[in-house]
Amino acid sequence: MQEIKKKKRAVALFVIVLICLCGWWAVRKEGFFLDEIYSYGLSNSSYAPFLNWYYNGEHSFDGNLPEAVFEQQDFVNYISVQKNDRFNYASVYYNQTQDIHPPLFYFLLHTVCSLFPGSFTKWTGLGMNFVLLGGTLAALYALGMELFADWKKALFVCALYAFNREMISNVTMVRMYMLMTLLTILLALLVAKSLRRPSVPKYLLIGVTIYLGMMTQYFFVVYAFLLCAAYDLYLMFRREWKNAAAFSLPALAGVGGMLLTFPCWYAQLHSQNTNSLDATTRNLFDLAQYPKGPLELIGWSIVGFAVGAGIMAVLVLTKLGQRWLPGKLRGTTLIPGDVKLITVPALAAFLVIAVISPYKSLRYVYHLQPLEALFCGCGLFSILDTLRAGTRKRILQIVCLAMVVLAFVIEPERMYSGTYKIDKELEQYSQAACVDITGDLGSFTSGVQELLKFQEVCVVPDDSSELLVQYNTGENDTLVLFIGGRGLWQFVTAEQVEQITAQNMETAWNVARQGGYEDVSLLATQEFEQIFVLKK
């Protein structure tokens, strides 16, 4: 009875701190990454996956950059569900056939947004992600119990995953990676349960999970393939041929089911307009970049994982010098075989994705981090179990305190602090003329949150556009000018930013002279664009 009360108090404390942590960073998220805008647009826009399909409320079905005057309602229609289009999954499916991802995440986001038609807010996406996080932690706890049969160790693994920068970056990013994380842990849990109690129902659930994971993000297949291969080899080594066949057939059926229900996967992976399978293949065979990709992601992961990365370093050093260590630790198995079977494929998948991913970004490996936490937690407890109870308790208290403090202090990715201030300044110009020199579709789409402030926006590809001449008559005392597509993002050097700013300022003065404006000021520099205010 005392142990049950202790467990309830520990779980309650974990949940309370986690809610505070998620709320702390969710409130501070002020803007959206370009891909997050695409999440809302692809989920909610009726048979128009991208903004360049909109021309004054009509779909152009034209892949060119837009050159038209957009009404405010065009942007609203793109990123929010309209009353007549609620729960329109056929539209979501169609939009994804034009994009580069499978549709499952977009089905879910569309479902949530359909409950709030006409609304565009971060809370629909974040709320959905918080539910997915809860499911992930429940599955991770069950996985810990399956492998350790100890609630303290299972809860510590959950804490090691939950209280770090990478997890918060994942849950506060409105993309498919939180859903992929949940499905990855469910797959690991089902395989772990099959290690001890194999059965056909479990194998069928594994097939369903693989299907759902493949319908979420293509990189899901990397860990799924490595895990299934490891489990198959385990069964074959034990000469359990019937189990190997019973497991393999549903797993392959899951992949086959995805290929049949979303047949445009082939076109997406071979598209010349996206970072496709061709780019992945080039990365795979480019031996010169092999050390670079993994080392880059490992470096970022060390910062993001923080305490977990420190534990991993301790495990590596312990393993290297174990034969010279005193006492029980010399003969201790740091990672038991069943834990290795579940977690080592995740570590291998991290390296594979680091090599083949089109962009070197941690978001492609967010789904593997709970399994990294499982690996680190298991190794840490193997070391601690050789120590006295008092020493073990003090070390765990220090580790847990460090995790929580760093989780609240280290800012996650894509918070976009300062966006609210820019939005507030733009509100005073809501009746002003507005021009967006797009440069490319990405920069145009990234500015939707700000463009919503205006009644209409003249969108042109450059400052020589005839439409711009017709629109920029100087009737308004103020014109707000967005200039994007010239490389203002996080990888641009300070020197390049200065050059781009000077180029954009020259363009702004061209527009100003055209409309008779005498004052040009730079209001803000954002990730993909700069905003200028032109006044008489």
C-alpha positions in Angstrom: 0.0 0.0 0.0 2.8 2.4 0.8 4.5 1.6 -2.5 1.3 2.4 -4.4 0.9 5.8 -2.6 4.5 6.6 -3.4 3.9 5.7 -7.1 0.8 7.9 -7.3 2.6 10.8 -5.8 5.6 10.4 -8.2 3.3 10.2 -11.2 1.2 13.2 -10.1 4.3 15.3 -9.6 5.6 14.2 -13.1 2.3 15.2 -14.7 2.1 18.5 -12.9 5.6 19.5 -13.8 5.1 18.4 -17.4 1.9 20.4 -17.8 3.7 23.5 -16.4 6.6 22.9 -18.8 4.4 22.5 -21.9 2.3 25.5 -20.9 5.4 27.6 -20.3 6.7 27.2 -23.8 3.4 26.9 -25.6 2.4 30.4 -24.4 5.8 31.7 -25.5 5.4 30.4 -29.1 4.6 33.5 -31.1 5.0 32.6 -34.7 5.1 29.7 -37.2 7.8 28.1 -39.2 7.0 27.9 -42.9 6.2 24.2 -42.8 3.7 24.8 -40.0 1.8 27.2 -42.2 1.8 24.5 -44.8 0.4 22.1 -42.2 -2.7 24.3 -41.7 -3.0 25.1 -45.4 -2.8 21.5 -46.7 -5.2 20.3 -44.0 -7.8 23.0 -44.3 -7.8 24.6 -47.8 -10.5 23.1 -50.0 -8.8 21.4 -53.0 -6.1 24.1 -53.1 -2.8 22.9 -51.5 -0.8 26.1 -52.0 -1.4 29.8 -51.9 -0.4 30.2 -55.6 -3.6 28.3 -56.4 -5.6 31.2 -55.0 -6.5 34.3 -57.2 -9.2 36.5 -55.6 -11.1 33.6 -54.1 -10.7 31.4 -57.2 -8.4 28.4 -57.7 -6.0 29.0 -60.6 -4.6 25.5 -60.8 -1.4 27.2 -61.8 2.0 26.3 -60.4 3.5 29.7 -61.2 4.1 32.4 -58.6 1.0 34.4 -58.0 0.6 37.9 -59.6 -2.8 39.1 -58.3 -4.5 41.1 -55.6 -5.4 38.8 -52.8 -8.3 39.5 -50.5 -8.0 38.9 -46.8 -10.5 36.0 -47.1 -8.2 34.2 -49.5 -5.7 33.8 -46.6 -8.4 32.8 -44.2 -9.7 30.2 -46.6 -6.3 28.7 -47.0 -5.4 28.2 -43.3 -8.8 27.6 -41.7 -11.7 25.3 -42.3 -14.8 26.9 -43.7 -18.2 25.8 -42.4 -19.1 24.0 -45.7 -15.8 22.2 -45.7 -15.7 20.6 -42.3 -14.5 17.0 -42.1 -13.8 17.1 -45.9 -11.2 14.3 -45.9 -11.3 14.0 -49.7 -10.0 17.5 -50.0 -7.2 16.7 -47.5 -6.3 13.6 -49.4 -6.2 15.5 -52.7 -4.0 18.2 -51.3 -1.5 15.6 -50.1 -1.3 14.1 -53.5 0.1 17.5 -54.6 2.5 17.7 -51.7 5.4 15.5 -50.5 4.0 13.8 -47.4 1.4 11.1 -46.7 -1.9 12.3 -45.4 -2.5 10.8 -41.9 -1.3 13.8 -39.9 -3.2 16.2 -42.1 -6.4 14.1 -41.5 -6.0 14.6 -37.8 -5.2 18.3 -37.9 -8.2 18.9 -40.3 -10.4 17.0 -37.8 -9.4 19.3 -34.9 -9.6 22.4 -37.0 -13.1 21.3 -38.2 -14.3 21.7 -34.6 -13.4 25.4 -34.8 -14.4 26.5 -38.3 -13.0 29.9 -39.5 -10.4 29.9 -36.8 -6.7 30.1 -37.2 -4.7 29.6 -33.9 -1.7 27.8 -32.7 -3.8 26.1 -30.0 -5.5 23.7 -32.4 -2.2 22.2 -33.5 -0.6 22.4 -30.1 -3.7 20.9 -28.4 -3.5 17.9 -30.8 0.2 17.6 -30.1 -0.3 17.6 -26.4 -2.7 14.7 -26.7 -0.2 12.8 -28.9 2.5 13.5 -26.3 0.3 12.0 -23.6 -0.1 8.9 -25.7 3.6 8.7 -26.4 4.5 9.0 -22.7 1.9 6.3 -21.8 3.4 4.0 -24.4 6.9 4.8 -23.3 6.0 4.0 -19.7 4.4 0.7 -20.8 7.6 -0.1 -22.7 9.7 0.6 -19.7 7.5 -1.6 -17.5 7.7 -4.4 -20.1 11.5 -4.2 -20.2 12.3 -3.3 -16.5 9.2 -4.4 -14.6 10.0 -1.5 -12.3 7.8 1.6 -12.2 10.6 3.9 -10.9 12.8 3.0 -13.9 9.9 3.4 -16.4 8.9 6.8 -15.0 12.6 8.0 -15.0 12.8 7.1 -18.7 9.6 9.1 -19.3 11.1 12.1 -17.4 14.4 11.8 -19.3 12.5 12.1 -22.5 9.9 14.6 -21.4 12.2 17.2 -19.8 14.5 18.3 -22.6 14.7 20.8 -25.4 14.1 18.3 -28.2 10.8 17.1 -26.8 9.5 20.6 -26.4 10.6 21.5 -29.9 8.7 18.5 -31.1 5.5 19.1 -29.3 5.4 22.8 -30.0 5.9 22.3 -33.8 2.7 21.8 -35.7 4.0 19.1 -37.9 3.7 15.3 -38.2 6.7 14.5 -36.0 4.8 14.2 -32.7 2.4 11.7 -34.4 5.4 9.8 -35.8 6.9 9.7 -32.3 3.8 8.1 -30.9 3.6 5.5 -33.6 7.3 4.7 -33.3 7.0 4.0 -29.5 3.8 1.9 -30.1 5.8 -0.2 -32.6 8.6 -0.6 -30.2 6.2 -1.6 -27.4 4.4 -4.2 -29.5 7.8 -5.8 -30.5 8.9 -5.7 -26.9 5.8 -7.5 -25.8 6.2 -10.0 -28.7 9.7 -10.9 -27.4 8.2 -12.5 -24.3 4.6 -13.3 -25.4 4.5 -13.7 -29.2 1.0 -13.9 -30.7 -0.8 -13.3 -34.0 -3.0 -10.4 -32.6 0.2 -8.6 -31.6 1.7 -9.2 -35.1 -1.4 -7.9 -36.7 -1.2 -4.7 -34.5 2.4 -4.3 -35.6 1.2 -4.4 -39.2 -1.4 -1.8 -38.5 1.1 0.4 -36.7 3.6 0.2 -39.6 0.8 1.1 -42.0 -0.1 4.2 -39.9 3.5 5.2 -39.5 4.1 5.0 -43.2 1.0 7.1 -43.7 2.5 9.7 -41.5 6.1 10.3 -42.6 8.4 8.3 -45.0 11.3 8.4 -42.6 9.3 6.2 -40.2 10.3 3.2 -42.4 14.0 3.5 -41.4 13.5 2.5 -37.7 10.6 0.2 -38.6 12.8 -1.7 -41.1 15.8 -2.0 -38.7 13.6 -3.0 -35.7 11.7 -5.6 -37.8 15.0 -7.0 -39.2 16.4 -7.3 -35.7 13.3 -9.1 -34.4 13.3 -11.4 -37.5 16.9 -12.3 -37.0 16.2 -13.0 -33.3 13.4 -15.4 -34.2 15.5 -17.1 -36.9 18.4 -17.5 -34.5 16.0 -19.3 -32.1 14.6 -21.3 -35.1 11.1 -20.0 -34.5 10.2 -20.1 -38.2 6.5 -20.0 -37.8 6.7 -16.9 -35.6 9.1 -15.3 -38.1 6.6 -15.9 -40.9 3.6 -14.8 -38.7 5.4 -11.6 -37.8 6.8 -10.8 -41.3 3.6 -11.1 -43.2 1.6 -8.5 -41.3 4.6 -6.2 -41.3 5.0 -6.4 -45.0 1.2 -6.0 -45.4 1.4 -2.7 -43.5 3.9 -1.4 -46.0 1.9 -2.8 -48.9 -1.3 -1.3 -47.5 0.3 2.1 -47.5 1.6 1.8 -51.1 -1.9 0.8 -52.2 -4.0 3.4 -50.3 -1.6 6.3 -51.2 -0.3 5.4 -54.6 1.2 8.8 -55.3 4.0 8.0 -52.9 6.0 7.0 -56.0 5.6 10.3 -57.7 6.4 12.2 -54.5 9.6 10.3 -53.9 10.7 10.9 -57.5 9.5 14.5 -57.8 11.9 16.9 -59.5 10.3 19.8 -57.6 11.0 18.6 -54.1 13.8 17.1 -52.0 13.0 13.6 -53.2 14.4 10.1 -53.3 16.9 11.3 -55.8 18.4 13.7 -53.3 18.3 10.9 -50.7 20.2 8.6 -53.1 22.8 11.3 -53.8 23.4 11.7 -50.1 23.6 8.0 -49.6 26.4 7.6 -52.1 28.2 10.8 -51.3 30.9 9.4 -49.1 32.5 12.8 -48.4 29.5 14.0 -46.4 29.2 10.8 -44.2 31.0 12.2 -41.2 29.5 15.6 -41.6 25.8 14.8 -41.5 25.9 12.5 -38.4 28.4 14.7 -36.5 26.2 17.8 -37.2 23.1 16.2 -35.9 24.9 14.6 -32.9 26.2 18.0 -32.0 22.8 19.6 -32.0 21.3 16.6 -30.2 23.9 17.0 -27.4 22.6 20.5 -26.8 19.0 19.5 -27.1 19.1 16.3 -25.1 21.4 17.8 -22.5 21.3 15.5 -19.5 20.5 12.5 -21.7 23.6 13.3 -23.8 25.7 13.5 -20.5 24.4 10.1 -19.5 25.3 8.7 -22.9 28.8 10.0 -22.5 29.1 8.3 -19.1 27.9 5.0 -20.6 30.4 5.2 -23.4 33.3 5.9 -21.0 32.2 3.2 -18.6 32.0 0.6 -21.4 35.5 1.6 -22.7 37.1 1.3 -19.3 34.8 -1.3 -17.7 37.5 -4.0 -17.3 39.5 -1.6 -15.1 36.6 -0.5 -12.9 36.4 -1.8 -9.3 33.6 -3.9 -7.7 30.3 -5.0 -9.2 30.5 -2.6 -12.1 33.3 -4.6 -13.8 31.0 -7.5 -14.6 27.7 -5.5 -15.0 25.8 -5.7 -18.3 25.0 -2.1 -19.0 22.3 -2.8 -21.7 20.5 -6.2 -21.6 19.8 -8.0 -24.8 16.1 -7.2 -25.0 16.7 -3.5 -24.5 19.4 -3.6 -27.2 17.0 -5.2 -29.7 14.6 -2.3 -29.2 17.0 0.6 -28.9 20.1 -0.1 -31.0 18.0 0.0 -34.2 16.9 3.5 -33.1 20.5 4.6 -32.7 21.3 3.1 -36.1 18.3 4.9 -37.6 19.6 8.2 -36.2 22.8 7.7 -38.2 21.0 6.6 -41.4 18.6 9.6 -41.3 21.5 12.0 -40.6 23.1 10.8 -43.8 20.2 10.7 -46.1 17.9 13.5 -44.9 17.5 16.4 -47.4 18.1 19.0 -44.7 20.3 18.5 -41.6 17.6 19.1 -39.0 16.8 17.4 -35.7 13.1 17.2 -36.6 13.7 14.2 -38.7 15.0 12.3 -35.7 12.6 13.6 -33.0 10.7 10.3 -33.1 13.8 8.4 -32.0 14.5 10.3 -28.9 12.2 8.4 -26.5 14.2 5.3 -27.4 17.5 7.1 -26.9 16.1 8.0 -23.4 15.3 4.3 -22.9 18.8 3.3 -23.8 20.4 5.9 -21.5 18.0 5.3 -18.6 18.7 1.5 -18.8 22.4 2.1 -18.8 22.3 4.6 -15.9 20.3 2.2 -13.7 22.7 -0.6 -14.5 25.5 1.6 -13.0 23.4 2.9 -10.1 22.3 -0.6 -9.1 25.9 -1.3 -8.2 25.9 1.6 -5.7 24.5 2.0 -2.2 20.9 3.1 -1.9 21.7 6.5 -0.4 24.3 7.3 -3.2 21.9 6.1 -5.8 19.1 8.3 -4.5 21.2 11.4 -4.4 22.5 10.9 -7.9 18.9 10.5 -9.2 17.8 13.6 -7.4 20.6 15.7 -9.0 19.9 14.2 -12.5 16.1 14.9 -12.2 16.7 18.4 -10.9 19.1 19.2 -13.8 16.6 17.9 -16.3 13.7 20.0 -15.1 15.8 23.2 -14.7 17.4 22.9 -18.2 14.0 22.1 -19.7 12.6 25.4 -18.4 15.7 27.4 -19.2 16.9 26.3 -22.7 14.6 27.8 -25.3 13.2 25.2 -27.8 13.4 25.7 -31.6 10.8 27.8 -33.5 9.4 29.9 -30.8 9.7 33.1 -33.0 9.9 35.5 -30.0 9.1 39.0 -31.1 6.4 38.1 -33.7 3.6 39.4 -31.4 5.4 42.8 -31.3 5.6 42.9 -35.1 2.0 41.9 -35.4 1.0 44.6 -33.0 2.9 47.2 -35.0 1.3 46.0 -38.3 -2.2 46.3 -36.8 -2.0 50.1 -37.0 -1.4 49.8 -40.8 -4.4 47.5 -41.4 -6.0 50.0 -43.7 -2.8 50.8 -45.6 -1.9 49.5 -49.0 0.1 46.3 -48.9 2.5 44.8 -51.5 4.2 41.4 -51.3 7.2 40.9 -53.6 7.2 37.1 -53.3 10.5 36.0 -54.7 9.3 32.4 -54.1 6.2 30.6 -52.8 7.8 29.7 -49.5 8.6 33.2 -48.5 5.0 34.3 -49.5 3.5 31.5 -47.5 5.7 32.1 -44.4 4.2 35.6 -44.1 0.5 34.6 -43.9 0.3 35.4 -40.1 1.3 39.0 -40.9 -0.6 39.3 -44.3 -3.8 38.5 -42.5 -3.7 42.0 -41.0 -4.5 43.6 -44.3 -7.8 43.9 -46.2 -6.0 43.2 -49.5 -2.5 42.4 -50.6 -1.0 43.0 -54.1 1.3 40.0 -54.7 3.8 40.3 -57.5 7.1 38.5 -58.4 9.2 41.6 -58.7 9.1 45.4 -58.6 8.8 45.7 -62.4 5.4 44.0 -62.5 2.7 45.9 -64.5 0.1 44.9 -61.8 2.3 46.7 -59.2 2.3 49.9 -61.3 -1.5 49.7 -61.5 -1.9 49.1 -57.8 0.8 51.4 -56.4 -1.0 54.7 -57.2 0.0 56.4 -54.0 -3.7 57.0 -52.9 -2.8 55.7 -49.5 -0.6 57.7 -47.2 1.2 54.4 -46.1 2.2 51.3 -47.9 3.5 48.2 -46.2 6.0 46.2 -48.4 7.0 42.6 -47.8 10.1 41.4 -49.7 11.0 37.7 -49.5 12.8 34.9 -51.2 16.3 36.2 -51.0 17.7 33.9 -48.4 17.0 35.5 -45.0 17.0 32.4 -42.9 19.0 31.0 -40.0 21.9 29.7 -42.1 22.7 33.0 -43.8 25.8 34.7 -42.5 25.7 38.2 -41.0 27.5 39.6 -44.1 25.0 38.1 -46.4 22.2 39.5 -44.4 23.7 43.0 -44.8 23.9 42.5 -48.6 20.4 41.2 -48.8 19.1 44.1 -46.7 20.8 46.6 -48.9 19.3 44.9 -52.0 15.9 44.9 -50.4 16.2 48.6 -49.4 17.0 49.5 -53.0 13.8 47.6 -54.1 11.8 49.3 -51.4 12.9 52.8 -52.7 12.0 51.8 -56.3 8.5 51.0 -55.1 8.4 54.2 -53.0 9.3 56.4 -55.9 6.8 54.6 -58.1 4.0 55.5 -55.7 5.3 58.9 -54.6 6.4 57.9 -51.1 9.2 59.9 -49.5 10.1 57.8 -46.4 11.2 54.2 -46.3 11.9 52.3 -43.0 12.7 48.7 -42.2 10.1 47.4 -39.8 11.3 43.8 -39.3 13.6 41.1 -40.5 12.0 37.6 -40.3 13.1 34.2 -41.3 12.2 34.4 -45.0 11.3 38.0 -45.6 11.8 41.7 -44.6 9.0 44.2 -43.9 9.3 47.8 -44.9 6.9 50.7 -44.2 6.6 53.4 -46.9 5.1 56.8 -46.0 4.3 60.1 -47.8 
